[in-house]
Amino acid sequence: QVQLVESGGGLVQAGGSLRLSCAASGRTFNSYSMGWFRQAPGKEREFVAAISWSDGTPYYADSVKGRFTISRDNAKNTVYLQMNSLKPEDTAIYYCAKAAQRQTVGWELSRGSRYDAWGQGTQVTVSS
């Protein structure tokens, strides 16, 4: 079973930047797509970004497109989320997740039900 540990969250002013990291255990990390989701207080979990295991193609929610960048380093078993131009509405707990099946690709990766391992989350707070 893969274990995921997020880090890099914190408090930042609007317009600032943070980089989240998600370290994965296990030798099969580079064979699965990875995703980032977030959940704000009183709201449902929502998709943020995902990256394909096969060719590194990124996918982004419209709300973060152009501001966030997802990347992965298979040698380090780590996936990153670079967040720039942060807004107060980006405030949430951010979770990384591993796709359940290797054949899950494309916009199927925006569905939380397609993931079978989740990290504990890291808090991101953006002040206005």
FENNOR-V416409 format. One record per pair of residues at least 6 apart in sequence whose C-alpha atoms are under 6 Angstrom apart, sorted by the first residue. I is the first residue (numbers start at 1). J is the second residue. D is the distance in Angstrom with one decimal. If there is no record, write none. Layout:
BEGIN
((I;J;D) (I;J;D))
END
This chain:
BEGIN
((2;25;5.5) (2;26;5.6) (3;24;5.6) (3;25;5.3) (4;23;5.6) (4;24;4.6) (4;119;4.6) (5;22;5.3) (5;23;5.2) (5;119;5.3) (6;21;5.5) (6;22;4.3) (6;121;6.0) (6;122;6.0) (7;20;5.7) (7;21;5.3) (8;19;5.9) (8;20;4.5) (9;122;5.3) (9;123;5.2) (9;124;4.9) (10;124;5.0) (11;125;4.7) (11;126;5.9) (12;126;5.0) (13;126;5.4) (13;127;4.8) (14;86;5.3) (14;87;5.0) (14;126;5.7) (14;127;5.7) (14;128;5.3) (15;85;4.2) (15;86;4.9) (16;85;5.5) (16;86;5.5) (17;83;5.4) (17;84;4.4) (18;83;5.2) (19;81;5.6) (19;82;4.4) (19;83;5.9) (20;80;5.5) (20;81;5.0) (21;79;5.9) (21;80;4.6) (22;78;5.4) (22;79;5.2) (23;77;5.9) (23;78;4.5) (24;77;5.4) (30;74;5.4) (31;53;5.7) (32;53;5.0) (32;99;5.9) (32;102;5.2) (33;51;5.7) (33;52;4.6) (33;53;4.3) (33;99;5.4) (34;50;5.6) (34;51;5.5) (34;97;5.8) (34;98;4.7) (34;99;5.8) (35;49;5.6) (35;50;3.9) (35;96;5.6) (35;97;5.2) (36;48;5.4) (36;49;5.2) (36;95;5.6) (36;96;4.4) (37;46;5.5) (37;47;4.5) (37;48;5.0) (37;94;5.8) (37;95;5.2) (38;45;5.5) (38;46;5.5) (38;92;5.8) (38;93;5.4) (38;94;4.3) (38;95;5.9) (39;45;4.3) (39;92;5.2) (39;93;5.3) (40;92;4.2) (47;110;5.5) (48;60;5.9) (48;61;5.2) (49;59;5.4) (49;60;4.4) (50;58;5.7) (50;59;5.1) (51;57;5.5) (51;58;4.4) (67;84;5.1) (68;82;5.5) (68;83;4.5) (68;84;6.0) (69;81;5.6) (69;82;5.0) (70;80;5.6) (70;81;4.6) (71;79;5.8) (71;80;5.2) (72;78;5.8) (72;79;4.1) (72;80;5.9) (88;126;4.7) (88;127;5.7) (88;128;6.0) (91;124;5.4) (91;125;4.6) (91;126;5.5) (92;124;5.5) (93;121;5.8) (93;122;5.4) (93;123;4.4) (93;124;6.0) (94;121;5.2) (94;122;5.3) (95;119;5.8) (95;121;4.5) (96;118;5.9) (96;119;5.6) (97;117;5.5) (97;118;4.4) (98;115;5.4) (98;117;5.3) (99;114;5.7) (99;115;4.1) (100;114;5.8) (100;115;4.7) (100;116;4.8))
END
